[in-house]
Amino acid sequence: MSKFQTLRRNRPVLEVKENAREVIFKTISSMCDNVSYFKFKKNSEGDFRLSCTGSTGIPFAYSNFGIDETKDDLEWSADDYDWKDVVSKINSGYQVVESVKSR
């Protein structure tokens, strides 16, 4: 069984630090278990901005992930610190969240 399939069946417990200014979700793709990162970082106005990268740090287009919601929807959920909603939206696409780092 692939890592993706294992994570789909057994979702990990994820915890984000309270009032985090940066949150990074590591995801596993359904395609060959490739690793990607969803990085939320607060800007100078206090709003979260999302960037997506591969394991090498090369930026990926948000549309590559097949997520049901728009990028704005994820950023707005992050602004509300609704991380369960963010994870649910990420998991609706072609990948699943494996772990999270926050500070």
QUIRAGI-V128838 format. One record per residue. N is the residue number from 1. RES is the residue in one small letter. PHI is phi in radians with two decimals (none if undefined). D_FIRST is the distance of its C-alpha to the first C-alpha in whole Angstrom. Layout:
((N:RES:PHI:D_FIRST) (N:RES:PHI:D_FIRST))
//
This chain:
((1:m:none:0) (2:s:-1.29:4) (3:k:-1.08:7) (4:f:-1.01:8) (5:q:-1.10:6) (6:t:-1.08:7) (7:l:-1.21:10) (8:r:-1.09:11) (9:r:-1.45:11) (10:n:-2.23:12) (11:r:-1.15:15) (12:p:-1.28:17) (13:v:-1.45:20) (14:l:-2.01:22) (15:e:-2.29:26) (16:v:-1.88:28) (17:k:-1.05:32) (18:e:-1.10:35) (19:n:0.97:37) (20:a:-1.08:34) (21:r:-1.79:36) (22:e:-2.57:32) (23:v:-2.37:29) (24:i:-2.16:26) (25:f:-1.74:22) (26:k:-1.61:19) (27:t:-2.08:17) (28:i:-2.03:13) (29:s:-1.47:14) (30:s:-1.24:12) (31:m:-1.65:13) (32:c:1.11:12) (33:d:0.98:11) (34:n:-1.13:15) (35:v:-1.74:17) (36:s:-2.37:20) (37:y:-2.27:22) (38:f:-1.85:24) (39:k:-1.93:28) (40:f:-1.82:30) (41:k:-2.37:34) (42:k:-1.26:37) (43:n:-1.62:40) (44:s:-1.15:43) (45:e:-1.57:44) (46:g:1.51:41) (47:d:-1.73:39) (48:f:-1.35:35) (49:r:-2.13:34) (50:l:-1.80:31) (51:s:-2.26:30) (52:c:-2.10:26) (53:t:-2.40:25) (54:g:-1.52:23) (55:s:-1.16:22) (56:t:-1.57:25) (57:g:1.62:27) (58:i:-1.27:28) (59:p:-1.10:29) (60:f:-2.05:26) (61:a:-1.24:28) (62:y:-0.98:27) (63:s:-1.13:27) (64:n:-1.16:24) (65:f:-1.66:21) (66:g:1.11:22) (67:i:-1.39:23) (68:d:-1.14:25) (69:e:-1.81:28) (70:t:-1.37:30) (71:k:-1.06:30) (72:d:-1.03:34) (73:d:-1.06:32) (74:l:-1.15:30) (75:e:-1.13:32) (76:w:-1.20:35) (77:s:-1.12:32) (78:a:-1.13:32) (79:d:-1.04:36) (80:d:-1.53:36) (81:y:0.99:33) (82:d:-1.66:31) (83:w:-1.22:28) (84:k:-1.09:26) (85:d:-1.16:27) (86:v:-1.04:26) (87:v:-1.10:22) (88:s:-1.05:22) (89:k:-1.19:24) (90:i:-1.08:21) (91:n:-1.19:18) (92:s:-1.31:20) (93:g:-1.67:19) (94:y:-1.58:17) (95:q:-2.50:15) (96:v:-2.36:15) (97:v:-1.29:17) (98:e:-1.70:15) (99:s:-2.72:19) (100:v:-2.47:23) (101:k:-2.18:26) (102:s:-2.61:29) (103:r:-2.65:33))
//
